[in-house]
Amino acid sequence: MTESAATDHAAAEENPAAISPTTNSRAVGGDESWPLRSVTKSFTVTLILQLAEEGRLDLDAPVATYVDGVPNGERVTLRELAAMTSGLPDYTTPDFLADLLSDPTRIFRPQELLAYAWREPLQGPAGAEAVYTNSNTVLLGRVVEAVSSRSFAQELERRILRPLGLRHTLATPDDRLWPDPHPVGYEQVNGVPEPQLPNLSIYAAAGEMVASFGDLRRWARALGRGTLLSPASQAERLNAAQPLARGPEYDRYGLGIGELSGWWGHTGEGLGFTALVMHEPLSDARAVIVMNTAGRPQGHPPTLLFRRMAELLDRQGITGLEKGEQAVNRLPKARLNGALEQVMDELGVPGAAAGVWVPGVGRWRRFRGVAVLADDTASSDPITGLAELPSGAVVGGGSSQDPNHHSSGDGDGGGDGDGGGDGNAILPPLMDSWPWATPFTADISPGGHVPVAFPAAAGHFNPSSPLPLI
């Protein structure tokens, strides 16, 4: 078998639609750059904890020590921001929505996002209820910049991305810098998947990052193990965990990290994309799920899938073992495949990449469905009506990366015990405020959605579609 044929065969095994010649849609192939949305928060809080270890900041100091103009800033501490107990309001207000809709390609600065929030009343006293908002982490991003005298992206690169070898991960407010190939995000409108805005700047340090599937696997282990933190800081991070009064479907939420079914990590959702990275401490297992759908009334799709997967692995005696015990079974790949297919079919998910890695047991990966639907593929550009965007915008389609650049090995200090490497043959370099019980939008129309009337140049969004928000 030739190298090309072998590559095609492997792609077909991971995603049977990957080499279909009958469609001009782009199948999920494992080499995409995915938006992290609120998984970004786990990176931002890691920076804060690192700076605290170095004595550069004090977690129990008021945020006013570092950033001016914060309501109740003399009482709200950095620890409360990280734990989502600040009581500060969020910025997804009618004024913010109106400004976004008037210029969907506008690049918002963090201080502009926070300005919308500071016009609103406090949600409660500092240190009381845990209410999950983007404002908390956007503000922590500003603290990082104030303390380090570097941009959030620079500090992230210096302290996390470079030490972990996350060469295909990027923080940027400018979606024109989002590397190829990348998916289009969709939300269901009257049963039809509608493409969503690609604007990354509306999340800032709460959700502006993008990454490859392989890099997310590395981050799941580093986050869960506390690789970049001292044991004391990691313990402090986890021990702060408590149930959220309002927020994502975590069992408990700590300092920029959440617990689901005994695993620790983070999830994300916003404008057409959802993500999940998790680590199980007893087995050192990792799980990564990314999907190009959001705003589903049934709940967060990766979390729904993950809970089924976690229960299956536990029942099989693969995870949840006592120290010194050895797993007696191999990964039930057929049942994991079935769980993924069932969730995607139930929720109408266009495309997904999912994987589980358990040292000494094996790995399972599946790339299913489409990253870009056929109707959103115009020549090599999946976004229609973008003629007025500046040249050089990277909006999907073919890869601009070096085809000879391959990933090999784990890249995180150890193999998976399954004789396999990353599984991403070609890798591109490289928020979410949870939509509470139902997709959260500004309630300024009878249906609770914002009527949209975008100019043609906005592209990537159907004018008849509501705007489900972050």
C-alpha positions as a printed NumPy array, in Angstrom:
array([[  0.   ,   0.   ,   0.   ],
       [  1.385,   3.426,  -0.943],
       [  1.855,   6.112,   1.698],
       [ -0.986,   8.115,   0.149],
       [ -3.306,   5.116,   0.103],
       [ -2.395,   4.273,   3.678],
       [ -3.198,   7.832,   4.748],
       [ -6.563,   7.695,   2.985],
       [ -7.322,   4.314,   4.549],
       [ -6.519,   5.608,   8.042],
       [ -8.676,   8.691,   7.458],
       [-11.569,   6.529,   6.327],
       [-11.292,   4.409,   9.481],
       [-11.415,   7.484,  11.729],
       [-14.203,   9.183,   9.732],
       [-15.871,   7.157,   6.961],
       [-16.91 ,  10.387,   5.211],
       [-13.362,  11.725,   5.129],
       [-12.562,  10.685,   1.561],
       [-16.037,  10.746,   0.069],
       [-15.886,  12.183,  -3.477],
       [-19.626,  12.892,  -3.576],
       [-19.722,  16.104,  -1.574],
       [-17.921,  19.418,  -1.467],
       [-18.323,  19.587,   2.297],
       [-15.191,  19.149,   4.407],
       [-15.164,  16.129,   6.71 ],
       [-13.688,  16.281,  10.205],
       [-10.223,  14.815,   9.748],
       [ -8.347,  15.422,  12.989],
       [ -6.153,  18.233,  11.679],
       [ -8.539,  21.124,  12.342],
       [ -7.971,  24.113,  14.589],
       [-10.898,  24.195,  17.041],
       [-12.136,  27.128,  19.153],
       [-11.734,  26.392,  22.851],
       [-14.354,  28.821,  24.114],
       [-14.352,  28.548,  27.923],
       [-11.607,  25.944,  28.02 ],
       [ -9.533,  29.128,  27.665],
       [-10.499,  29.967,  31.249],
       [ -8.423,  27.043,  32.512],
       [ -5.338,  28.532,  30.842],
       [ -6.024,  32.027,  32.192],
       [ -6.443,  30.869,  35.795],
       [ -3.301,  28.742,  35.479],
       [ -1.406,  31.946,  34.648],
       [ -2.897,  33.615,  37.718],
       [ -1.871,  30.708,  39.959],
       [  1.66 ,  30.733,  38.545],
       [  2.009,  34.454,  39.231],
       [  0.699,  33.895,  42.771],
       [  3.314,  31.174,  43.372],
       [  6.007,  33.637,  42.346],
       [  4.703,  36.309,  44.7  ],
       [  3.823,  38.568,  41.772],
       [  0.227,  38.803,  42.974],
       [ -1.891,  37.784,  45.959],
       [ -4.992,  35.662,  45.335],
       [ -6.671,  37.238,  48.34 ],
       [ -5.901,  40.815,  47.33 ],
       [ -8.737,  42.933,  45.914],
       [ -8.769,  43.232,  42.154],
       [ -8.599,  47.033,  42.534],
       [ -4.952,  46.519,  43.513],
       [ -4.241,  45.615,  39.887],
       [ -7.056,  47.038,  37.713],
       [ -8.896,  50.316,  38.183],
       [-12.58 ,  50.967,  37.657],
       [-14.019,  47.612,  38.748],
       [-17.356,  47.872,  40.611],
       [-16.871,  46.666,  44.178],
       [-13.24 ,  46.217,  43.204],
       [-12.014,  46.971,  46.726],
       [-13.836,  43.876,  47.996],
       [-13.715,  41.39 ,  45.115],
       [-10.551,  39.273,  45.316],
       [ -8.665,  37.467,  42.572],
       [ -9.567,  34.153,  44.215],
       [-13.267,  35.033,  43.95 ],
       [-12.856,  35.897,  40.276],
       [-11.24 ,  32.514,  39.608],
       [-13.919,  30.683,  41.618],
       [-16.799,  32.585,  39.946],
       [-17.949,  34.004,  43.295],
       [-17.239,  37.688,  42.606],
       [-20.855,  38.779,  42.208],
       [-19.839,  40.899,  39.212],
       [-22.223,  41.235,  36.243],
       [-21.565,  39.86 ,  32.764],
       [-21.163,  41.906,  29.599],
       [-23.677,  40.146,  27.327],
       [-26.084,  43.065,  27.536],
       [-28.467,  44.59 ,  24.966],
       [-25.935,  47.391,  24.338],
       [-23.193,  44.859,  23.646],
       [-25.452,  42.909,  21.299],
       [-26.492,  46.044,  19.44 ],
       [-22.851,  47.026,  18.909],
       [-21.884,  43.512,  17.796],
       [-24.76 ,  43.327,  15.339],
       [-23.964,  46.741,  13.912],
       [-20.416,  45.557,  13.113],
       [-20.022,  41.774,  13.385],
       [-16.345,  41.92 ,  12.369],
       [-15.412,  44.484,  15.022],
       [-12.51 ,  43.483,  17.238],
       [-13.523,  44.254,  20.811],
       [-10.854,  45.045,  23.378],
       [-11.144,  43.451,  26.838],
       [-11.734,  46.779,  28.52 ],
       [-14.571,  47.481,  26.06 ],
       [-16.246,  44.19 ,  26.941],
       [-15.953,  44.92 ,  30.657],
       [-17.355,  48.416,  30.173],
       [-20.684,  46.865,  29.122],
       [-20.706,  44.796,  32.314],
       [-19.818,  47.669,  34.64 ],
       [-23.011,  49.507,  33.612],
       [-25.068,  46.679,  35.102],
       [-25.925,  46.066,  38.768],
       [-23.912,  43.563,  40.781],
       [-25.274,  40.007,  40.781],
       [-24.575,  39.67 ,  44.485],
       [-22.019,  40.257,  47.226],
       [-18.447,  39.099,  46.724],
       [-17.734,  35.606,  48.018],
       [-21.363,  34.47 ,  48.038],
       [-22.965,  32.474,  45.223],
       [-20.872,  30.916,  42.475],
       [-22.307,  32.434,  39.29 ],
       [-20.34 ,  31.614,  36.149],
       [-19.617,  34.65 ,  33.964],
       [-17.117,  35.623,  31.313],
       [-16.448,  38.958,  33.002],
       [-14.586,  37.243,  35.846],
       [-12.013,  35.673,  33.534],
       [-11.753,  38.592,  31.121],
       [-10.84 ,  40.664,  34.181],
       [ -8.24 ,  38.082,  35.252],
       [ -6.707,  38.414,  31.796],
       [ -6.285,  42.106,  32.454],
       [ -4.671,  41.296,  35.81 ],
       [ -2.167,  39.041,  34.038],
       [ -1.257,  41.9  ,  31.713],
       [ -0.988,  44.423,  34.542],
       [  1.3  ,  42.222,  36.631],
       [  3.474,  40.861,  33.821],
       [  3.651,  43.994,  31.63 ],
       [  3.022,  41.667,  28.684],
       [ -0.067,  40.909,  26.626],
       [ -2.222,  37.949,  27.604],
       [ -1.132,  36.106,  24.445],
       [  2.561,  36.743,  25.144],
       [  2.356,  35.568,  28.733],
       [  0.371,  32.514,  27.666],
       [  3.002,  31.603,  25.091],
       [  5.883,  32.131,  27.528],
       [  4.425,  30.325,  30.538],
       [  2.207,  27.574,  29.111],
       [  2.308,  26.971,  25.367],
       [  6.079,  26.868,  24.943],
       [  6.858,  24.785,  28.073],
       [  4.215,  22.199,  27.122],
       [  5.093,  22.166,  23.429],
       [  1.615,  23.29 ,  22.408],
       [  2.787,  24.47 ,  18.999],
       [ -0.699,  24.369,  17.503],
       [ -2.457,  26.531,  20.095],
       [ -3.043,  30.259,  19.797],
       [ -4.78 ,  33.089,  21.632],
       [ -6.022,  35.834,  19.336],
       [ -8.962,  38.247,  19.183],
       [ -8.689,  38.345,  15.374],
       [-10.397,  35.456,  13.582],
       [ -8.363,  36.292,  10.459],
       [ -5.413,  34.749,  12.327],
       [ -7.329,  31.545,  13.046],
       [ -5.262,  28.924,  11.188],
       [ -6.482,  26.697,   8.411],
       [ -8.096,  24.253,   8.258],
       [-10.829,  25.053,  10.739],
       [-14.499,  24.187,  11.062],
       [-17.546,  26.369,  10.751],
       [-19.707,  26.587,  13.869],
       [-23.431,  25.859,  13.584],
       [-26.579,  26.232,  15.632],
       [-29.961,  24.722,  14.843],
       [-32.571,  27.206,  13.63 ],
       [-35.93 ,  25.622,  12.814],
       [-34.158,  22.301,  12.457],
       [-31.567,  23.636,  10.024],
       [-27.886,  24.152,  10.959],
       [-27.034,  27.819,  10.5  ],
       [-23.417,  29.073,  10.41 ],
       [-22.418,  31.391,  13.246],
       [-20.179,  34.42 ,  13.644],
       [-16.443,  33.613,  13.815],
       [-15.637,  36.664,  15.979],
       [-13.125,  35.574,  18.653],
       [-12.676,  38.986,  20.254],
       [-16.005,  38.833,  22.103],
       [-14.458,  36.312,  24.534],
       [-10.991,  37.774,  25.295],
       [ -9.167,  35.821,  28.033],
       [-12.394,  33.936,  28.782],
       [-12.495,  32.19 ,  25.408],
       [-10.413,  33.545,  22.531],
       [ -8.09 ,  30.536,  22.141],
       [ -7.982,  27.976,  19.316],
       [ -6.059,  24.687,  19.288],
       [ -5.54 ,  21.374,  17.546],
       [ -7.102,  18.147,  18.789],
       [ -3.654,  16.805,  19.717],
       [ -2.75 ,  19.883,  21.741],
       [ -6.001,  19.592,  23.673],
       [ -5.037,  16.073,  24.67 ],
       [ -1.75 ,  17.374,  26.077],
       [ -3.528,  20.17 ,  27.904],
       [ -6.018,  17.738,  29.473],
       [ -3.128,  15.948,  31.209],
       [ -1.242,  19.113,  32.183],
       [ -4.375,  20.718,  33.609],
       [ -5.513,  17.631,  35.482],
       [ -2.075,  16.805,  36.88 ],
       [ -1.133,  20.396,  37.677],
       [  2.025,  19.989,  35.613],
       [  2.801,  23.709,  35.59 ],
       [  1.889,  24.324,  39.221],
       [  3.265,  23.301,  42.594],
       [  1.408,  20.471,  44.379],
       [  0.156,  23.012,  46.903],
       [ -1.293,  25.279,  44.212],
       [ -2.947,  22.372,  42.413],
       [ -4.485,  21.184,  45.672],
       [ -5.713,  24.698,  46.391],
       [ -7.228,  24.823,  42.912],
       [ -9.173,  21.585,  43.358],
       [-10.106,  22.039,  47.009],
       [-11.92 ,  25.283,  46.173],
       [-14.499,  23.306,  44.175],
       [-18.17 ,  23.835,  44.963],
       [-21.464,  23.529,  43.054],
       [-22.31 ,  26.432,  40.782],
       [-25.504,  28.339,  41.523],
       [-25.71 ,  29.162,  37.813],
       [-23.437,  27.853,  35.119],
       [-22.352,  24.786,  33.16 ],
       [-23.186,  21.226,  34.15 ],
       [-20.166,  20.652,  36.391],
       [-20.626,  18.614,  39.535],
       [-18.337,  21.157,  41.202],
       [-16.222,  24.101,  40.039],
       [-12.882,  25.134,  41.547],
       [-10.35 ,  27.749,  40.457],
       [-10.623,  27.643,  36.679],
       [-11.265,  23.891,  36.685],
       [-14.396,  21.76 ,  37.021],
       [-15.286,  18.224,  38.041],
       [-17.454,  15.854,  36.012],
       [-18.005,  12.258,  37.167],
       [-14.728,  12.229,  39.101],
       [-12.711,  13.679,  36.201],
       [-11.228,  17.198,  36.268],
       [-10.929,  19.67 ,  33.412],
       [-12.947,  22.306,  31.601],
       [-15.683,  22.704,  29.03 ],
       [-16.59 ,  25.473,  26.613],
       [-19.487,  26.653,  24.476],
       [-20.35 ,  29.609,  22.303],
       [-21.6  ,  30.604,  18.86 ],
       [-21.567,  27.257,  17.11 ],
       [-18.824,  25.407,  18.997],
       [-18.536,  23.239,  22.104],
       [-15.467,  21.652,  23.701],
       [-14.393,  19.48 ,  26.626],
       [-11.032,  18.384,  28.063],
       [-10.969,  16.047,  31.078],
       [ -8.454,  14.044,  33.132],
       [ -9.116,  11.149,  35.532],
       [ -6.53 ,  11.272,  38.327],
       [ -6.459,   7.588,  39.324],
       [ -5.859,   6.153,  35.848],
       [ -4.234,   9.24 ,  34.269],
       [ -6.863,   8.883,  31.53 ],
       [ -7.692,  11.826,  29.305],
       [-10.733,  12.694,  27.224],
       [-11.14 ,  15.362,  24.554],
       [-14.352,  16.186,  22.674],
       [-14.901,  19.073,  20.256],
       [-18.017,  19.7  ,  18.172],
       [-19.193,  22.37 ,  15.748],
       [-22.585,  22.844,  17.376],
       [-23.891,  24.833,  20.332],
       [-27.059,  26.139,  21.93 ],
       [-28.753,  22.737,  22.198],
       [-31.695,  22.746,  24.655],
       [-30.807,  19.186,  25.723],
       [-27.577,  20.466,  27.246],
       [-23.889,  20.747,  26.425],
       [-23.276,  18.031,  23.763],
       [-19.694,  17.092,  24.755],
       [-20.736,  16.819,  28.407],
       [-23.694,  14.602,  27.51 ],
       [-21.36 ,  12.339,  25.531],
       [-18.605,  12.44 ,  28.149],
       [-20.859,  11.308,  31.002],
       [-21.881,   8.258,  28.963],
       [-18.255,   7.542,  28.147],
       [-17.097,   7.994,  31.755],
       [-19.786,   5.647,  33.051],
       [-18.853,   3.058,  30.419],
       [-15.14 ,   3.231,  31.314],
       [-15.902,   2.951,  35.016],
       [-18.168,  -0.072,  34.534],
       [-15.49 ,  -1.733,  32.432],
       [-12.988,  -1.37 ,  35.29 ],
       [-10.754,   0.96 ,  33.276],
       [-11.056,   4.12 ,  35.396],
       [-11.897,   4.77 ,  39.039],
       [ -9.459,   2.124,  40.265],
       [ -7.777,   2.178,  43.65 ],
       [ -4.06 ,   2.897,  43.746],
       [ -2.078,  -0.142,  42.612],
       [ -5.001,  -1.798,  40.83 ],
       [ -4.604,  -2.607,  37.146],
       [ -7.3  ,  -2.291,  34.506],
       [ -8.4  ,  -5.726,  33.347],
       [-10.184,  -4.711,  30.145],
       [ -9.299,  -2.966,  26.917],
       [-11.127,   0.122,  25.724],
       [-14.625,  -0.78 ,  24.451],
       [-14.129,   1.037,  21.16 ],
       [-17.298,  -0.193,  19.478],
       [-19.418,   1.047,  22.394],
       [-17.581,   4.378,  22.465],
       [-18.238,   4.718,  18.737],
       [-21.894,   3.977,  19.385],
       [-22.125,   6.578,  22.156],
       [-20.644,   9.262,  19.902],
       [-22.919,   8.394,  17.001],
       [-25.98 ,   8.336,  19.238],
       [-25.313,  11.787,  20.724],
       [-24.526,  13.285,  17.319],
       [-27.658,  11.824,  15.785],
       [-29.874,  12.8  ,  18.735],
       [-28.649,  16.401,  18.779],
       [-28.023,  16.936,  15.068],
       [-24.29 ,  17.602,  15.505],
       [-22.642,  18.314,  12.11 ],
       [-19.131,  17.215,  13.084],
       [-17.065,  16.05 ,  16.046],
       [-13.626,  14.867,  17.092],
       [-13.462,  12.754,  20.243],
       [-10.816,  10.683,  21.967],
       [ -9.924,   8.79 ,  25.136],
       [ -6.368,   7.85 ,  26.139],
       [ -5.632,   5.522,  29.058],
       [ -1.986,   4.621,  29.799],
       [ -1.419,   0.884,  29.755],
       [ -4.877,   0.265,  28.293],
       [ -5.158,   1.957,  24.906],
       [ -6.629,   4.829,  23.023],
       [ -9.817,   5.517,  21.11 ],
       [-10.295,   8.334,  18.628],
       [-13.117,   9.125,  16.273],
       [-13.512,  11.917,  13.74 ],
       [-17.115,  11.92 ,  12.54 ],
       [-19.258,  14.129,  10.36 ],
       [-18.376,  17.37 ,   8.632],
       [-16.322,  20.374,   9.671],
       [-17.873,  22.53 ,   6.939],
       [-21.237,  21.8  ,   5.325],
       [-21.424,  21.823,   1.54 ],
       [-23.568,  24.951,   1.372],
       [-20.901,  26.876,   3.276],
       [-18.133,  25.907,   0.842],
       [-17.632,  28.419,  -1.916],
       [-14.61 ,  27.364,  -3.933],
       [-11.875,  27.096,  -1.29 ],
       [-13.646,  29.499,   1.075],
       [-16.448,  28.017,   3.19 ],
       [-17.749,  31.457,   4.072],
       [-19.814,  33.275,   1.491],
       [-20.099,  37.022,   1.073],
       [-16.706,  37.915,   2.528],
       [-15.416,  39.973,  -0.353],
       [-15.129,  43.072,   1.836],
       [-12.964,  41.434,   4.495],
       [ -9.281,  42.338,   4.404],
       [ -7.088,  40.027,   2.407],
       [ -5.289,  37.314,   4.33 ],
       [ -8.265,  36.306,   6.454],
       [ -8.076,  32.619,   7.28 ],
       [-11.61 ,  31.308,   7.199],
       [-11.33 ,  27.615,   6.467],
       [-10.969,  25.458,   3.401],
       [ -7.629,  24.038,   2.355],
       [ -4.678,  23.922,   4.669],
       [ -1.941,  26.483,   4.354],
       [  0.376,  24.393,   6.508],
       [  3.475,  22.523,   5.465],
       [  2.259,  19.119,   4.251],
       [  5.547,  17.586,   5.392],
       [  5.016,  18.624,   9.005],
       [  3.905,  15.551,  10.927],
       [  3.365,  15.005,  14.604],
       [  4.929,  12.009,  16.255],
       [  4.777,  10.829,  19.843],
       [  2.881,  12.19 ,  22.747],
       [  4.728,  15.412,  23.363],
       [  3.728,  15.452,  27.009],
       [  6.419,  13.445,  28.704],
       [  5.218,   9.921,  28.046],
       [  3.416,   7.648,  25.667],
       [ -0.045,   6.31 ,  26.136],
       [  1.019,   2.713,  26.527],
       [ -0.793,   1.768,  23.343],
       [  2.1  ,   1.922,  20.927],
       [  0.611,   4.945,  19.221],
       [  1.523,   8.563,  18.763],
       [ -0.615,  11.608,  18.407],
       [ -2.811,  10.417,  15.585],
       [ -2.868,  13.854,  13.998],
       [ -0.936,  13.243,  10.81 ],
       [ -0.83 ,  16.921,   9.868],
       [ -1.354,  19.62 ,  12.459],
       [ -1.879,  23.353,  11.884],
       [  0.023,  25.73 ,  14.175],
       [ -1.892,  27.464,  15.907],
       [-16.047,  31.009,  26.058],
       [-18.278,  30.693,  27.023],
       [-20.551,  32.135,  29.327],
       [-22.7  ,  29.09 ,  29.623],
       [-26.134,  29.396,  27.989],
       [-27.652,  28.485,  31.36 ],
       [-30.711,  26.205,  31.32 ],
       [-31.653,  27.33 ,  27.827],
       [-29.553,  29.172,  25.228],
       [-28.845,  32.572,  26.771],
       [-29.671,  35.611,  24.664],
       [-30.519,  39.18 ,  25.456],
       [-34.295,  39.185,  25.832],
       [-35.045,  42.179,  23.682],
       [-37.539,  40.612,  21.298],
       [-40.71 ,  38.612,  21.988],
       [-38.976,  35.317,  21.214],
       [-36.025,  36.101,  23.466],
       [-33.69 ,  36.369,  20.462],
       [-32.064,  39.263,  18.724],
       [-33.362,  39.949,  15.205],
       [-30.346,  39.894,  12.912],
       [-29.821,  42.057,   9.859],
       [-26.204,  41.69 ,   8.848],
       [-24.627,  43.256,   5.783],
       [-23.539,  40.757,   3.132],
       [-19.91 ,  41.26 ,   4.114],
       [-20.61 ,  39.803,   7.541],
       [-20.93 ,  36.341,   6.044],
       [-20.828,  33.286,   8.286],
       [-24.252,  34.04 ,   9.686],
       [-27.773,  33.713,   8.313],
       [-29.756,  36.963,   8.58 ],
       [-32.851,  34.97 ,   9.567],
       [-31.027,  33.269,  12.42 ],
       [-31.2  ,  34.313,  16.073],
       [-27.961,  35.122,  17.83 ],
       [-27.404,  32.6  ,  20.608],
       [-24.781,  34.07 ,  22.87 ],
       [-21.693,  32.677,  24.495]])
